[in-house]
Amino acid sequence: MPEVAVLRIGHRPERDQRVTTHVGLAARALGARGMYLAADDPGVALSITDVASRWGGDFFIENDVKWRRCIQDWKAAGGKVAHLTMYGLRMTDVIDDIRTEERVLVVVGAEKVPGDIYGLADYNVSVTTQPHSEISSLALFLDHLFEGKELNREYPDAKIRIEPTKVGKKTVER
Ligand SMILES: C[S@@+](CC[C@H](N)C(=O)[O-])C[C@H]1O[C@@H](n2cnc3c(N)ncnc32)[C@H](O)[C@@H]1O
């Protein structure tokens, strides 16, 4: 399975904090190694780091990256770039090819993304050809990429974990 990181572009601190935080939380919970945020919003980075420190794993978040440089560096290190966009090739047609890559940077936008992203990406991938959101497209992409194996991952270093129960809530702290 490829090592995956997410690059969040187009984040507007005055209106996207909640969505970008959820992009990061979805990325972490669904098997990505970390998220690069192409904006300066330490609050978003802090809330994701806070979750990661309690719930375990080694998810990283890098605040205030330059998105072009991030893509260049990723590619220079041999990684591939998958840009999620409703205009791209259908996920179901390309996901098997993407799964053979060693490292994949998944790019998600906020509103309209800069046009040159389409040319910089190795894969432009649509998760349905309908407009929806960066959170849902990322979640489905990761789930198909990892073939559902990410869903039952354990976090041995977690300070808190959930004991799944049929009814109610059960957490275990250590
Ligand atoms: C609210 S959408 C904005 C889309 C914008 N109208 C555009 O032209 O790129 C925000 C992000 O969600 C993701 N997204 C939305 N629908 C998608 C789809 N059907 N497939 C893949 N990604 C999608 C893309 O990453 C997009 O940049």
The ligand as a Tripos MOL2 file, in Angstrom:
@<TRIPOS>MOLECULE
LIG
   27    29     1     0     0
SMALL
NO_CHARGES

@<TRIPOS>ATOM
      1 C1        -16.4270   22.3800   -2.7050 C.3       1 LIG1
      2 S1        -15.3740   21.6540   -3.8900 S.3       1 LIG1
      3 C2        -15.0480   22.9690   -5.0010 C.3       1 LIG1
      4 C3        -14.9350   22.5360   -6.4090 C.3       1 LIG1
      5 C4        -14.7210   23.6990   -7.3700 C.3       1 LIG1
      6 N1        -15.9980   24.0950   -7.8920 N.3       1 LIG1
      7 C5        -13.7400   23.3540   -8.4850 C.2       1 LIG1
      8 O1        -14.0050   23.6930   -9.6120 O.co2     1 LIG1
      9 O2        -12.6970   22.7740   -8.2110 O.co2     1 LIG1
     10 C6        -13.8820   21.5130   -2.9340 C.3       1 LIG1
     11 C7        -13.0370   20.3340   -3.2540 C.3       1 LIG1
     12 O3        -13.7860   19.1480   -3.0680 O.3       1 LIG1
     13 C8        -13.2420   18.1220   -3.8730 C.3       1 LIG1
     14 N2        -14.3220   17.5350   -4.6590 N.ar      1 LIG1
     15 C9        -15.5890   17.9680   -4.7560 C.ar      1 LIG1
     16 N3        -16.3160   17.1660   -5.5430 N.ar      1 LIG1
     17 C10       -15.4950   16.1880   -5.9730 C.ar      1 LIG1
     18 C11       -15.6420   15.0350   -6.7890 C.ar      1 LIG1
     19 N4        -16.8140   14.7180   -7.3510 N.pl3     1 LIG1
     20 N5        -14.5760   14.2520   -6.9980 N.ar      1 LIG1
     21 C12       -13.3800   14.5310   -6.4270 C.ar      1 LIG1
     22 N6        -13.1750   15.6030   -5.6350 N.ar      1 LIG1
     23 C13       -14.2210   16.4170   -5.4050 C.ar      1 LIG1
     24 C14       -12.1460   18.7530   -4.7210 C.3       1 LIG1
     25 O4        -10.8850   18.4850   -4.1450 O.3       1 LIG1
     26 C15       -12.4720   20.2380   -4.6360 C.3       1 LIG1
     27 O5        -11.3450   21.0480   -4.8250 O.3       1 LIG1
@<TRIPOS>BOND
     1     1     2 1
     2     2     3 1
     3     2    10 1
     4     3     4 1
     5     4     5 1
     6     5     6 1
     7     5     7 1
     8     7     8 2
     9     7     9 1
    10    10    11 1
    11    11    12 1
    12    11    26 1
    13    12    13 1
    14    13    14 1
    15    13    24 1
    16    14    15 ar
    17    14    23 ar
    18    15    16 ar
    19    16    17 ar
    20    17    18 ar
    21    17    23 ar
    22    18    19 1
    23    18    20 ar
    24    20    21 ar
    25    21    22 ar
    26    22    23 ar
    27    24    25 1
    28    24    26 1
    29    26    27 1
@<TRIPOS>SUBSTRUCTURE
     1 LIG1         1 GROUP 0 **** ****
